[in-house]
Amino acid sequence: MDSLEGFFAYDDLLFGPFSRHGWQVEQVSWRKPNVDWNQYDIVVVRSTWDYQTNAEAFITVLAQIDASTARLENSLRLIKWNISKDYLKDIQGQGISIVPTLWCQQFDAAKIAEAFKTFSTTELVIKPLISANADHTYRLSREKLLMQSQELAKAFATRPFMVQPFVPAIVEEGEYSLFYFGGRYSHCIIKMPKADDFRVQEEHGGTLKLVEPCEEMLTQGRHTMASLPDEALYARVDLVRFANEFVVMEIELIEPSLYFNMDPASPERFTAAFVERFGEG
């Protein structure tokens, strides 16, 4: 993106490993006009945390890269599949557990209110199908739904959205992120929101810790990776405990933070997966 001011990004930790393997790295904003993508061998999508404000333009740029002589990673097919969160329907159809979800095209406060009963919950989470960094994500009680109905109607006037029960484990235990490079597990972190919040991103005050995943998490991660429609150079699988099992919150294949800062060996693992696919520079 044009500026990462206000964000936590760790992609520069790849520069050394890439250089040691003979690859020159340049950062280019996806919004920069008239880029000759043919001058690059590989274009790796990284911290494009503003694409959700104009997803159509973003996909247009990726299609231009895909049509050039450069190789796009992750692939355009994967990115198009992953850009809207209704990919969760796809993996659920393959037997992978997700948080129970209602899929909505239009905002209707009365219908959303019914979800409290449907999910047997006192709180709901509403978020757009295309989003990043928890933008336009709401945690709602019945009272807040009533109080914020005008704001919600405006926020979701033109964008499809999803409704889920709030998952208490997010604030009680945390959300786990498993990272995969070239299809192989690399590392895992747990993300905890700050007090009185539910958003786990660093930009919202969340805290992070490197952890060892249990076998159940690794199994769910393997099954999730096997459900993807194409091979991924990098992937992040977010898991949370719900109804006595680890379920998939999201799969991040476009612009996930890969938290290279949390595991000192992870930049080299990423680079090794890259070199295994594309060779030395």
N, C-alpha and C positions, 0 to 999 in steps of 0.2 A: 504494500500500500504506500501512498505518498509519504506518510509520516507515522512512525510507531511511538510518537510521544504519548505518554500516559499508559502505554502497554508494556508488558514484560515479555521480551522476545529473546531467545537464546540461539538463534540460527547461526550467529557469528562463531559459535563454538565448533562449527563444522569446517570453517575456513582452513584451519591448520591441517586436519586430517585429509581434506581434499587436496590441498597443495602437496602434501607428502606423497600422495598417489598420482600426482601429475595433472590434476584438474584445476583449471582457473575458474574462479567463482566471481560472478558479478550479480549484484542485487538490482532488480528492475521492478518498478511499480507497474502493476497491471493496468493502471490508468494512464501511463505514459503513452502519448500518441505516436503513431508512425514508427513503431519499433520494427526493425528488420529481424524477425525471429530466425531467419535462415542463417544468421551469423553464429547461432548457438547450436551445440550438439544436443544438449539436454536442457529442458526447462522444468524445474521442480517447483511446484506451487508450495509456498510456505505461509507466511503470516499475513494473509490477505483478509484481515479481520473487519473490513468494511464492505465486502462484496454483497452482503445481504441488503444493502441500501439500493443496489441496482444489479440484481442477479442476472438479468437478461444481458446487460452490457458485459458482465463478467464472463458469462458463457460464450458470448460472441468473441471476446478476446481469446479464450481458451480454444475455440474452434479455429481461429486464425493460427494459433501456435500449432494445433494439430494438423493443419493443412500445410504448414511449412516443412522444411527438412529437419527441423528440430523434433526431438522426442519429448512428449509431454508426460510428466509423472506427478501425481497419479494419472492414469489414462482418462481421456475425455469420457469414455463410457462409465468409468467408476464415479467420476465427479458428477455427471448428470444423474446417476442413480442415487448418489448420496446427498445431493444439494437440497432435496426436500425430505423432511423426516418421515414421510409415508413409506420410505424404504423399510421402516420397522414392520409394516404389514407384511412385506416380502419375507423377512427373516422369521417372523412369527409363523408364517405359512410353512416354513421349513422346520418347524418344531422348536424354535429358540424362544425362550421365555422373555417377555418384555413387561414393562409396567402396563397394567390395563389402560386402554386408551379409547377415547371417543374422538372421531375425526369429524371436523366441522368446517363447513364452507361459509356460513353466515352467522353473525353474532345474534343470539337469541337468549336473553337473560333467563327467561322461564325454562327453556330447555337445558341450559347449563345448570340451573338450580336443581334439576332432576338428577344430575350426576352425583350430588351428595348422597342420595339414596341408592342410586345404582352401584356406587363404589363403597357404600357403607363407610363414609368418611366424613370428618368435620371440616376438612380443608381440601381445596383443589389447586392444581397448577394449570395455568393456561399459557401456551406459548405458540408462536407462529411456526408453520412447517419449514419456512426458510428463515434461519436466524443464526446469529453468532454472538458469543460473549454475553449470553443471557439477555439480549435485547428484547424488549416487549414481553418479558416473562413475568407472570403474576402469580403470587400465592394468595389464595382467597378463602376466607371463611364465608358463611352465608351473609353476614353483615357487610363484609368488604365487597362482596359481589353486588349487593344492593347499592352501597355507597359509590362504587366505582363503575357502575354500569354504563354511564355516559362516556367515561374515559375508555372503557373497554370497547364499546361500540365504535368509537372513533379509531382506536388502535387496530381493530380487526374488520374495519369496513370493507377493505379491499384485499385482505390476505386470509387464506385458509389457515386454520389453527387446530391445535390438539388440546384435549382436556384429559388430565390424569389425576388420580388421587395423590395428594401430597404423601411422600414416602418419609416417615419419621426417621428412618435409618440415616438419611442424608445428614441430619443434624446430630443424631445420637451416636452414629458410628463413622459416617463419612462416605464419600463416593470414591470408588477405586478406578484407576485408569491403568490399563495394561497396554504396553507399547510393543508393536511388531514391526520389524524391519526385514524386508524381503521374505515375509511370511513367518519369520522366526521370532519367538518371544525375546524381548530385550530387558525390560524392567517394569516396575509397577510402583505407583505412588497412591497415597490416600489423600484426598482433598477434604478439608473441613471448612465450613463457612464460619465467618465471624459471629459473635454473639448477636442474637436477634435477627439473623439473616439466614437465607437458605441457598444463596448463590455461592458456589465454591471457587469461582475464578479469583486469581490474585488481584485483578483489577477491582474486585468487589470486597477485598479484604480477607479472602480465603487463605488458609494455611496448608502447606504441603509437607508430606513426609514420605521418604522412600521406605517401602515395605516389601516383604516376601509374600507373594500370593499363595493362598492355599490351593490344594489340588482341585477343589470344586471350581474355583475361579479360573484356573488354567484350562480345565476341561471346557467350561463355558466359552472361554476365549478361543480355544481351538475350533469349537463348533461354529462360533460366530465368524471366524476367519474363513472357514470352509464354505460359508453361505454367500460370500461376496461373488459378484458376477464377473470379476476379472482379478488378476493378480495385482497386489498392491505393493509398491515400494515401501510405503509406510502406512501404518494404521494405528488408531487408538481406540480401544474398546472400553467404554465406561460401564461399570457394573455397580449395582447397589443391592443390598439385601432387602428382599420383599417377600412376605409370606413364606419364610423359612427357606428361601433359595436365593442365589445370586441371579438377578435378571439384568438384561441389557437396557441401559438408559439411552445410550447413543453409540453409534460407530462414527468416528471422525476420520474422513479420508481426504478432506480438501485442505484445511488450514489448521489442524490441531497444533497446539503447543505440544512439543514432544519432550519438554522438560529435560533437555540435555544437561542442565545445571544440577539435576538431582542425582545423576549417576555418572561419575567421571568417565566410565568406559563406554557410555552410550553413543557419543559422537563417533567413536571409532567403529562401533557396531553398525551404525547407520552407513558410514562410508564403506565399510566392508560389504554390506548388502548392495550398495550402489556399484562398487567395483566388480562384484560378482556378476552383476547384470550387464554392465557396460564396459568392463575392462579398465586397465590403467589409462591415465590421460596421456 
